[in-house]
Structures are given as C-alpha cells and as structure tokens.
C-alpha cells in the first residue's frame, strides 16, 4: 500500500510539473486589461487521464492566449491557471473530475457551460497506458514495481486496496467521469443503469473527439464550433497545434499488453468498452 501511496504522490507531482510546462508554449497576448477578457464559463473539457488530455490542455492554453481568456486546470488537488493571467474568471476549464462536480471543480460559471467536450480512447489501451504511467512513476521513486496488471485488477475486484488505481483502471469513464451519481462502485461485474446514465451525459456533450483521430484534431476542433477565435489579437502569432505531451518513459514496462492481459483488462472494463463503441457512432463525434 505504501508503494501505491508513493505512486499517487508521484503522479500528482507529475501532473503539476506538466501543467506548469504549458507556460513554456505561451506567447504574450495583446492586452492586460481585464475588461477585454472573454466571458467566463464558455468551454469545459472533461480530461480523462491518459486520453491525450495534456496535449489538449496545451492546445487550449494556446487558444486562451489567442482570445484573451482565462484557463483553469483542475487536476485533482492541483489547481493551475493558464491563458491570460489577468483574466481571473476562467473562460475555459479542464478537469480530471466528474461532470456532476463541475461547479465545485471549475467554479459557478461552469454550472451551465456554453460548450462541453471530451476525448475518448479505446479503453484497453487507456488502462494499459495508465498502468504503465503509474508503474513507471513508482519504479522511479522507489525502485519497486506494481503487481502484474491481472493481479492488480483482481485485487481491485475483491476490494483489496489500490483505490486510486482501481478507480482509474476499472470502467473509469462510466463510473467516474460521466456518472450522474456519487459513490458508484468500480468493483461490480455489471451496471446497465450506469452505462445508460453515462450515455445520457454523453448525448448532451457538444463534441466528442477520439484519440484515434488526433492526426486531424485541430481541424475537428475548429469545425465543431465549440470555441471560436473571435478575439484573435494581432500580436499573437503562435499557431495552436496539438503536440504529443506527457509520454510514458518506463524501463520496466512493455509497450503493448499480451493477448491475455488485453482480455483481462477488457473483462474489467466492459462498461467503458460499450460506452466507447457508442461514442464512435455519435453525430457529435468530430473527425476533421
């Protein structure tokens, strides 16, 4: 358990450092006058960990600069501000948290945000990436490694600990991100009601992007009309592109799960798999 605790701390520090690194990509906007700032509560990004969200956060930070807007990152216990610092009421908010807790996480202006979007990833790939990411952090911090993924998921199912990892690796989008109720259990074999509630939330999102479509993300984002460059200052010359950020570097990981590991991960994530297949067919999925 101490190993998992260290991994959680390491993950939190990694998130902080990566979010601060956003500032390396910023260019000064054309104004410092708060009255020129875009209105708050315009765009909410539901940032699911290991779904390419850090790359999207950097992209959104650039968009905020271009449009004289505030940008809040609500990453667990870490709260950071990007975009134009004088715009203290955020126009954009990115959160690791849940849709239902958006006001607590992002502020009152996000009770009814103008637009909401998220990025989905094939669930087995997401879980494997999350497992490797935290495994690498644990090895870096202590020299020890996590249990094999099948053992960890089995332990989660039987309530043997690793709560942070269990919540992150077992139907996370269904039970956490898009859930309409608190205190849903991750270690359940089936919850059709949970899936239908998550689909209901997804139906009301203004745009869904798939990580598989990231090659055309910038075009898809612009075509979705969830955020328009309507205040573009002439002094801001930087293009807003989607760049690979926060990659996992791990000496003790394998790039791909084995067939057996994929089967085990799918077994414990079939609700997220159903949700992902649903997202692929939605009219609000933007590809380019």
Secondary structure, DSSP 8 states (H G I E B T S, - for coil): -HHHHHHHHHHHHHHHHHHHGGGGG----S---GGGS--SS-EEEE--TTTTHHHHHHHHHHHHHHTT-EEEEEETTEEEEEE-TT--S-SEEEESS-GGGHHHHH-GGGTT-SEEEEEE--HHHHHHHHHHHHHHHHHHHHS-----HHHHHHHHHTT-S-HHHHHHHSSHIIIIIT-SSSS--SS-S--HHHHHHHHHHHHT-SEEEEGGGGGGHHHHHHHHTSS---S--TT----------S----TT--SS--HHHHHHHHHT-HHHHHHHHHHHT-TTB---
